[in-house]
Amino acid sequence: MTRGRAAVAGPKPAADSSQKQAPVRSQPRKRKKAYTCADCFFDARGLCALGLDEPCPTFRLDSPEGLVPPRQPTLLMRDPGDSASTGPLT
């Protein structure tokens, strides 16, 4: 007869659920090129009046085609029967 507690094999403690594993990627992400003021349309043509160390919000990439407007999202049309579009504006 053995005194004391007997070792009981129970379920293993669950892993901490607050630490989620990131999904495994097959290919690394491509990083965008870090543009400088020298790559800007305005700086290349002597039109920049700012003396910043990094590209400003009006940065436009200089290209052989000239000044190219920024890409805008596609406009999606609503259905004419959509009840949300027929209500009064408040």
MMTF fields as JSON, N, C-alpha, C and O atoms, coordinates in Angstrom:
{
  "mmtfVersion": "1.0.0",
  "mmtfProducer": "UNKNOWN",
  "numBonds": 359,
  "numAtoms": 360,
  "numGroups": 90,
  "numChains": 1,
  "numModels": 1,
  "chainsPerModel": [1],
  "groupsPerChain": [90],
  "chainIdList": ["A"],
  "bondAtomList": [4, 2, 8, 6, 12, 10, 16, 14, 20, 18, 24, 22, 28, 26, 32, 30, 36, 34, 40, 38, 44, 42, 48, 46, 52, 50, 56, 54, 60, 58, 64, 62, 68, 66, 72, 70, 76, 74, 80, 78, 84, 82, 88, 86, 92, 90, 96, 94, 100, 98, 104, 102, 108, 106, 112, 110, 116, 114, 120, 118, 124, 122, 128, 126, 132, 130, 136, 134, 140, 138, 144, 142, 148, 146, 152, 150, 156, 154, 160, 158, 164, 162, 168, 166, 172, 170, 176, 174, 180, 178, 184, 182, 188, 186, 192, 190, 196, 194, 200, 198, 204, 202, 208, 206, 212, 210, 216, 214, 220, 218, 224, 222, 228, 226, 232, 230, 236, 234, 240, 238, 244, 242, 248, 246, 252, 250, 256, 254, 260, 258, 264, 262, 268, 266, 272, 270, 276, 274, 280, 278, 284, 282, 288, 286, 292, 290, 296, 294, 300, 298, 304, 302, 308, 306, 312, 310, 316, 314, 320, 318, 324, 322, 328, 326, 332, 330, 336, 334, 340, 338, 344, 342, 348, 346, 352, 350, 356, 354],
  "bondOrderList": [1, 1, 1, 1, 1, 1, 1, 1, 1, 1, 1, 1, 1, 1, 1, 1, 1, 1, 1, 1, 1, 1, 1, 1, 1, 1, 1, 1, 1, 1, 1, 1, 1, 1, 1, 1, 1, 1, 1, 1, 1, 1, 1, 1, 1, 1, 1, 1, 1, 1, 1, 1, 1, 1, 1, 1, 1, 1, 1, 1, 1, 1, 1, 1, 1, 1, 1, 1, 1, 1, 1, 1, 1, 1, 1, 1, 1, 1, 1, 1, 1, 1, 1, 1, 1, 1, 1, 1, 1],
  "groupList": [{"groupName": "MET", "atomNameList": ["N", "CA", "C", "O"], "elementList": ["N", "C", "C", "O"], "formalChargeList": [0, 0, 0, 0], "bondAtomList": [1, 0, 2, 1, 3, 2], "bondOrderList": [1, 1, 2], "singleLetterCode": "M", "chemCompType": "L-PEPTIDE LINKING"}, {"groupName": "THR", "atomNameList": ["N", "CA", "C", "O"], "elementList": ["N", "C", "C", "O"], "formalChargeList": [0, 0, 0, 0], "bondAtomList": [1, 0, 2, 1, 3, 2], "bondOrderList": [1, 1, 2], "singleLetterCode": "T", "chemCompType": "L-PEPTIDE LINKING"}, {"groupName": "ARG", "atomNameList": ["N", "CA", "C", "O"], "elementList": ["N", "C", "C", "O"], "formalChargeList": [0, 0, 0, 0], "bondAtomList": [1, 0, 2, 1, 3, 2], "bondOrderList": [1, 1, 2], "singleLetterCode": "R", "chemCompType": "L-PEPTIDE LINKING"}, {"groupName": "GLY", "atomNameList": ["N", "CA", "C", "O"], "elementList": ["N", "C", "C", "O"], "formalChargeList": [0, 0, 0, 0], "bondAtomList": [1, 0, 2, 1, 3, 2], "bondOrderList": [1, 1, 2], "singleLetterCode": "G", "chemCompType": "PEPTIDE LINKING"}, {"groupName": "ALA", "atomNameList": ["N", "CA", "C", "O"], "elementList": ["N", "C", "C", "O"], "formalChargeList": [0, 0, 0, 0], "bondAtomList": [1, 0, 2, 1, 3, 2], "bondOrderList": [1, 1, 2], "singleLetterCode": "A", "chemCompType": "L-PEPTIDE LINKING"}, {"groupName": "VAL", "atomNameList": ["N", "CA", "C", "O"], "elementList": ["N", "C", "C", "O"], "formalChargeList": [0, 0, 0, 0], "bondAtomList": [1, 0, 2, 1, 3, 2], "bondOrderList": [1, 1, 2], "singleLetterCode": "V", "chemCompType": "L-PEPTIDE LINKING"}, {"groupName": "PRO", "atomNameList": ["N", "CA", "C", "O"], "elementList": ["N", "C", "C", "O"], "formalChargeList": [0, 0, 0, 0], "bondAtomList": [1, 0, 2, 1, 3, 2], "bondOrderList": [1, 1, 2], "singleLetterCode": "P", "chemCompType": "L-PEPTIDE LINKING"}, {"groupName": "LYS", "atomNameList": ["N", "CA", "C", "O"], "elementList": ["N", "C", "C", "O"], "formalChargeList": [0, 0, 0, 0], "bondAtomList": [1, 0, 2, 1, 3, 2], "bondOrderList": [1, 1, 2], "singleLetterCode": "K", "chemCompType": "L-PEPTIDE LINKING"}, {"groupName": "ASP", "atomNameList": ["N", "CA", "C", "O"], "elementList": ["N", "C", "C", "O"], "formalChargeList": [0, 0, 0, 0], "bondAtomList": [1, 0, 2, 1, 3, 2], "bondOrderList": [1, 1, 2], "singleLetterCode": "D", "chemCompType": "L-PEPTIDE LINKING"}, {"groupName": "SER", "atomNameList": ["N", "CA", "C", "O"], "elementList": ["N", "C", "C", "O"], "formalChargeList": [0, 0, 0, 0], "bondAtomList": [1, 0, 2, 1, 3, 2], "bondOrderList": [1, 1, 2], "singleLetterCode": "S", "chemCompType": "L-PEPTIDE LINKING"}, {"groupName": "GLN", "atomNameList": ["N", "CA", "C", "O"], "elementList": ["N", "C", "C", "O"], "formalChargeList": [0, 0, 0, 0], "bondAtomList": [1, 0, 2, 1, 3, 2], "bondOrderList": [1, 1, 2], "singleLetterCode": "Q", "chemCompType": "L-PEPTIDE LINKING"}, {"groupName": "TYR", "atomNameList": ["N", "CA", "C", "O"], "elementList": ["N", "C", "C", "O"], "formalChargeList": [0, 0, 0, 0], "bondAtomList": [1, 0, 2, 1, 3, 2], "bondOrderList": [1, 1, 2], "singleLetterCode": "Y", "chemCompType": "L-PEPTIDE LINKING"}, {"groupName": "CYS", "atomNameList": ["N", "CA", "C", "O"], "elementList": ["N", "C", "C", "O"], "formalChargeList": [0, 0, 0, 0], "bondAtomList": [1, 0, 2, 1, 3, 2], "bondOrderList": [1, 1, 2], "singleLetterCode": "C", "chemCompType": "L-PEPTIDE LINKING"}, {"groupName": "PHE", "atomNameList": ["N", "CA", "C", "O"], "elementList": ["N", "C", "C", "O"], "formalChargeList": [0, 0, 0, 0], "bondAtomList": [1, 0, 2, 1, 3, 2], "bondOrderList": [1, 1, 2], "singleLetterCode": "F", "chemCompType": "L-PEPTIDE LINKING"}, {"groupName": "LEU", "atomNameList": ["N", "CA", "C", "O"], "elementList": ["N", "C", "C", "O"], "formalChargeList": [0, 0, 0, 0], "bondAtomList": [1, 0, 2, 1, 3, 2], "bondOrderList": [1, 1, 2], "singleLetterCode": "L", "chemCompType": "L-PEPTIDE LINKING"}, {"groupName": "GLU", "atomNameList": ["N", "CA", "C", "O"], "elementList": ["N", "C", "C", "O"], "formalChargeList": [0, 0, 0, 0], "bondAtomList": [1, 0, 2, 1, 3, 2], "bondOrderList": [1, 1, 2], "singleLetterCode": "E", "chemCompType": "L-PEPTIDE LINKING"}],
  "groupTypeList": [0, 1, 2, 3, 2, 4, 4, 5, 4, 3, 6, 7, 6, 4, 4, 8, 9, 9, 10, 7, 10, 4, 6, 5, 2, 9, 10, 6, 2, 7, 2, 7, 7, 4, 11, 1, 12, 4, 8, 12, 13, 13, 8, 4, 2, 3, 14, 12, 4, 14, 3, 14, 8, 15, 6, 12, 6, 1, 13, 2, 14, 8, 9, 6, 15, 3, 14, 5, 6, 6, 2, 10, 6, 1, 14, 14, 0, 2, 8, 6, 3, 8, 9, 4, 9, 1, 3, 6, 14, 1],
  "groupIdList": [1, 2, 3, 4, 5, 6, 7, 8, 9, 10, 11, 12, 13, 14, 15, 16, 17, 18, 19, 20, 21, 22, 23, 24, 25, 26, 27, 28, 29, 30, 31, 32, 33, 34, 35, 36, 37, 38, 39, 40, 41, 42, 43, 44, 45, 46, 47, 48, 49, 50, 51, 52, 53, 54, 55, 56, 57, 58, 59, 60, 61, 62, 63, 64, 65, 66, 67, 68, 69, 70, 71, 72, 73, 74, 75, 76, 77, 78, 79, 80, 81, 82, 83, 84, 85, 86, 87, 88, 89, 90],
  "secStructList": [7, 7, 7, 1, 7, 7, 7, 7, 7, 7, 7, 7, 7, 7, 7, 7, 6, 6, 1, 7, 7, 7, 7, 7, 7, 1, 1, 7, 7, 7, 7, 7, 7, 7, 7, 7, 4, 4, 4, 5, 2, 2, 2, 2, 6, 6, 7, 7, 7, 7, 7, 7, 1, 1, 7, 7, 6, 6, 7, 7, 5, 7, 7, 6, 6, 7, 7, 7, 7, 7, 7, 7, 7, 7, 7, 7, 7, 7, 7, 6, 6, 7, 2, 2, 2, 2, 1, 7, 7, 7],
  "xCoordList": [0.836, 0.0, 0.889, 1.863, 0.543, 1.347, 0.614, -0.576, 1.323, 0.722, 0.983, 1.97, 0.116, 0.284, -0.599, -1.477, -0.354, -1.164, -0.606, 0.607, -1.471, -1.061, -1.027, -1.867, -0.078, 0.024, -1.086, -1.19, -1.909, -3.016, -2.704, -2.419, -2.767, -2.508, -3.766, -4.767, -3.718, -4.871, -4.539, -3.45, -5.474, -5.204, -4.112, -3.97, -3.357, -2.283, -2.901, -3.953, -2.266, -2.82, -2.816, -1.88, -3.881, -4.021, -2.994, -2.61, -2.556, -1.612, -2.323, -3.544, -1.578, -2.135, -2.793, -2.115, -4.11, -4.842, -4.618, -4.992, -4.012, -3.774, -2.608, -2.444, -1.816, -0.696, -1.073, -0.883, -1.609, -2.014, -0.823, 0.028, -0.786, 0.301, -0.047, -1.184, 0.938, 0.755, 0.701, 1.37, -0.098, -0.149, 1.199, 1.913, 1.523, 2.798, 2.646, 1.715, 3.544, 3.513, 4.498, 5.593, 4.086, 4.968, 6.044, 7.149, 5.71, 6.674, 6.717, 5.682, 7.898, 7.976, 7.315, 7.28, 6.788, 6.17, 7.227, 8.351, 6.836, 7.733, 7.548, 6.421, 8.634, 8.559, 8.557, 9.215, 7.797, 7.775, 9.101, 9.75, 9.488, 10.718, 10.532, 9.503, 11.514, 11.463, 11.82, 12.975, 10.805, 11.021, 11.636, 11.428, 12.391, 13.0, 12.463, 11.754, 12.804, 12.378, 12.95, 12.357, 14.082, 14.689, 13.832, 13.967, 12.951, 12.068, 10.771, 9.947, 10.585, 9.338, 9.311, 10.327, 8.146, 7.941, 8.291, 8.97, 7.827, 8.022, 9.489, 9.978, 10.193, 11.607, 12.456, 13.404, 12.12, 12.885, 12.794, 13.702, 11.719, 11.527, 11.737, 11.434, 12.258, 12.547, 11.315, 11.355, 10.213, 8.955, 8.662, 7.668, 9.503, 9.261, 9.748, 10.874, 8.892, 9.254, 9.511, 9.757, 9.456, 9.636, 11.044, 11.625, 11.587, 12.913, 12.814, 13.343, 12.129, 11.929, 12.958, 13.598, 13.104, 14.021, 13.341, 14.011, 12.047, 11.298, 10.215, 9.859, 9.676, 8.633, 7.412, 7.014, 6.832, 5.688, 4.381, 4.418, 3.241, 1.957, 1.602, 0.775, 2.208, 1.914, 2.878, 2.913, 3.651, 4.617, 3.924, 2.915, 4.475, 4.042, 5.294, 6.242, 5.291, 6.457, 6.728, 5.817, 7.977, 8.384, 8.423, 9.006, 7.812, 7.783, 7.933, 7.735, 8.281, 8.414, 7.095, 7.107, 5.954, 4.648, 4.308, 3.322, 5.097, 4.83, 4.073, 4.199, 3.295, 2.534, 1.329, 0.436, 1.318, 0.236, -0.604, -0.057, -1.934, -2.76, -2.747, -2.54, -2.967, -2.985, -4.168, -5.196, -4.008, -5.07, -6.21, -5.991, -7.431, -8.603, -9.427, -9.396, -10.17, -10.992, -12.103, -12.518, -12.576, -13.65, -14.966, -15.277, -15.731, -17.027, -18.044, -18.207, -18.728, -19.739, -21.12, -21.421, -21.947, -23.294, -24.247, -24.13, -25.189, -26.21, -27.352, -27.577, -28.067, -29.249, -30.359, -30.509, -31.146, -32.229, -33.271, -33.909, -33.463, -34.462, -33.942, -34.659, -32.728, -32.157, -32.874, -32.893, -33.465, -34.247, -33.391, -33.888, -32.122, -31.255, -30.987, -30.769, -31.0, -30.701, -31.941, -31.8, -33.167, -34.374, -34.891, -35.792, -34.328, -34.782, -34.326, -33.385, -34.98, -34.58, -33.24, -32.889, -32.515, -31.243, -31.499, -32.323, -30.797, -30.979, -29.707, -29.669],
  "yCoordList": [-1.157, 0.0, 1.23, 1.308, 2.183, 3.379, 4.553, 4.749, 5.327, 6.518, 7.709, 7.727, 8.695, 9.916, 9.897, 9.047, 10.823, 10.953, 10.086, 9.952, 9.531, 8.765, 9.714, 10.607, 9.528, 10.363, 9.987, 8.836, 10.954, 10.726, 11.452, 12.65, 10.694, 11.299, 11.995, 11.346, 13.292, 14.086, 14.813, 14.657, 15.601, 16.347, 17.388, 17.946, 17.631, 18.627, 20.017, 20.242, 20.949, 22.304, 22.911, 22.722, 23.642, 24.272, 25.381, 26.029, 25.586, 26.672, 28.0, 28.081, 29.017, 30.351, 30.803, 30.958, 31.014, 31.363, 32.804, 33.179, 33.633, 35.023, 35.159, 36.202, 34.123, 34.156, 33.343, 32.127, 34.022, 33.351, 33.257, 34.145, 32.178, 31.994, 32.686, 32.628, 33.334, 34.018, 32.971, 31.941, 33.233, 32.281, 32.207, 33.203, 31.022, 30.805, 31.235, 30.805, 32.074, 32.551, 31.746, 31.416, 31.435, 30.673, 31.546, 31.08, 32.829, 33.739, 35.016, 35.478, 35.587, 36.833, 37.972, 37.976, 38.942, 40.108, 40.973, 41.105, 41.553, 42.492, 43.844, 44.295, 44.478, 45.799, 46.863, 46.736, 47.922, 49.032, 49.768, 49.832, 50.32, 51.095, 52.367, 53.037, 52.68, 53.924, 55.081, 55.247, 55.882, 57.001, 58.179, 58.352, 58.981, 60.192, 61.384, 61.22, 62.563, 63.776, 63.817, 64.432, 63.178, 63.157, 62.377, 62.575, 61.492, 60.718, 61.461, 60.958, 62.643, 63.385, 64.205, 64.764, 64.268, 65.056, 66.522, 67.144, 67.065, 68.486, 68.825, 69.857, 67.964, 68.214, 68.076, 68.836, 67.115, 66.893, 68.081, 68.304, 68.833, 69.979, 71.314, 72.367, 71.269, 72.499, 73.233, 74.447, 72.509, 73.133, 72.98, 73.517, 72.263, 72.026, 73.216, 73.684, 73.693, 74.829, 74.41, 75.254, 73.108, 72.614, 72.078, 71.523, 72.238, 71.713, 70.609, 70.732, 69.518, 68.417, 67.312, 67.23, 66.464, 65.328, 64.081, 63.099, 64.115, 62.956, 63.45, 64.628, 62.574, 63.003, 63.563, 63.046, 64.613, 65.276, 64.634, 63.764, 65.034, 64.466, 64.704, 63.978, 65.699, 65.963, 65.229, 65.53, 64.283, 63.525, 62.84, 62.158, 63.029, 62.307, 61.778, 62.523, 60.508, 59.866, 60.458, 60.593, 60.807, 61.343, 60.196, 59.148, 60.386, 59.348, 59.999, 61.207, 59.21, 59.767, 60.337, 61.211, 59.843, 60.336, 61.685, 62.306, 62.149, 63.422, 63.211, 62.171, 64.195, 64.139, 63.22, 63.493, 62.13, 61.144, 61.277, 61.241, 61.433, 61.571, 60.28, 59.197, 60.397, 59.195, 58.307, 58.786, 57.014, 56.056, 56.238, 56.423, 56.186, 56.346, 55.069, 54.313, 54.821, 53.61, 53.651, 54.722, 52.475, 52.349, 52.825, 52.517, 53.575, 54.054, 52.936, 52.413, 52.571, 51.526, 52.167, 52.997, 51.784, 52.332, 51.513, 50.29, 52.194, 51.506, 51.051, 51.615, 50.019, 49.567, 50.599, 51.155, 50.871, 51.847, 51.43, 52.301, 50.146, 49.67, 49.585, 49.112, 50.023, 49.961, 50.945, 52.143, 50.46, 51.318, 52.359, 53.43, 52.064, 53.031, 54.244, 55.339, 54.068, 55.188, 56.031, 57.126, 55.546, 56.289, 57.142, 57.958, 56.961, 57.716, 59.158, 59.492, 60.02, 61.435, 61.626, 60.889, 62.607, 62.925, 63.809, 64.722, 63.542, 64.361, 65.039, 65.774],
  "zCoordList": [0.0, 0.0, 0.0, 0.748, -0.844, -0.989, -0.392, -0.639, 0.39, 0.977, 0.074, -0.662, 0.125, -0.667, -1.897, -2.046, -2.745, -3.957, -5.068, -5.228, -5.792, -6.966, -8.155, -8.265, -9.025, -10.224, -11.181, -11.604, -11.52, -12.434, -13.735, -13.755, -14.808, -16.117, -16.59, -16.892, -16.653, -17.099, -18.382, -18.934, -18.85, -20.073, -19.852, -18.764, -20.899, -20.822, -20.777, -21.375, -20.081, -20.05, -21.446, -22.222, -21.746, -23.064, -23.212, -22.239, -24.453, -24.747, -24.569, -24.703, -24.275, -24.082, -25.382, -26.398, -25.357, -26.572, -26.994, -28.106, -26.129, -26.498, -27.48, -28.113, -27.601, -28.541, -29.765, -29.798, -30.772, -31.994, -32.935, -32.984, -33.667, -34.615, -35.922, -36.39, -36.496, -37.78, -38.886, -38.8, -39.932, -41.036, -41.749, -41.871, -42.209, -42.891, -44.338, -45.018, -44.813, -46.194, -47.018, -46.563, -48.243, -49.11, -49.745, -50.023, -49.975, -50.575, -49.746, -49.266, -49.574, -48.8, -49.564, -50.795, -48.81, -49.432, -50.094, -49.609, -51.206, -51.869, -51.212, -51.006, -50.888, -50.278, -51.354, -52.386, -51.087, -52.025, -51.96, -50.915, -53.103, -53.152, -52.336, -52.429, -51.559, -50.772, -51.699, -52.091, -52.044, -52.942, -52.2, -50.999, -52.929, -52.387, -53.17, -54.163, -52.721, -53.439, -54.855, -55.741, -55.075, -56.403, -57.405, -58.612, -56.917, -57.782, -58.106, -58.869, -57.54, -57.683, -58.972, -59.384, -59.599, -60.813, -60.577, -61.394, -59.464, -59.196, -58.932, -59.392, -58.194, -57.907, -59.171, -59.367, -60.023, -61.253, -62.206, -63.006, -62.126, -63.013, -62.32, -62.882, -61.096, -60.374, -59.893, -59.69, -59.707, -59.291, -57.802, -57.313, -57.083, -55.66, -54.846, -55.016, -53.969, -53.125, -51.683, -50.821, -51.421, -50.053, -49.873, -50.805, -48.696, -48.387, -47.356, -46.251, -47.717, -46.78, -46.992, -48.041, -45.973, -46.066, -46.621, -46.94, -46.736, -47.237, -48.18, -48.138, -49.038, -49.966, -49.229, -48.185, -49.778, -49.155, -49.631, -50.5, -49.092, -49.501, -50.973, -51.527, -51.608, -53.021, -53.958, -55.151, -53.449, -54.248, -55.416, -55.238, -56.619, -57.816, -58.489, -58.738, -58.775, -59.374, -60.752, -61.57, -60.999, -62.298, -63.293, -63.013, -64.441, -65.468, -66.831, -66.967, -67.846, -69.192, -69.73, -70.597, -69.218, -69.662, -69.054, -69.452, -68.105, -67.443, -66.145, -65.499, -65.776, -64.532, -64.705, -65.507, -63.943, -64.011, -62.748, -61.645, -62.881, -61.678, -60.856, -61.402, -59.553, -58.719, -59.084, -59.562, -58.852, -59.138, -58.163, -56.965, -58.675, -57.825, -57.831, -58.802, -56.744, -56.7, -57.742, -58.185, -58.122, -59.092, -58.488, -57.338, -59.267, -58.82, -59.004, -60.107, -57.925, -57.988, -57.978, -57.12, -58.923, -59.027, -58.16, -58.083, -57.51, -56.714, -57.619, -58.689, -57.169, -57.884, -57.711, -56.623, -58.766, -58.637, -57.59, -56.999, -57.345, -56.406, -54.983, -54.102, -54.733, -53.397, -52.485, -52.768, -51.394, -50.504, -49.796, -49.447, -49.58, -48.9, -49.768, -49.249, -51.082, -51.97, -52.29, -52.834, -51.965, -52.293, -51.147, -51.339, -49.957, -48.8, -48.839, -49.559, -48.071, -48.049, -47.353, -46.432, -47.802, -47.169, -45.971, -46.03, -44.884, -43.687, -43.31, -42.323]
}
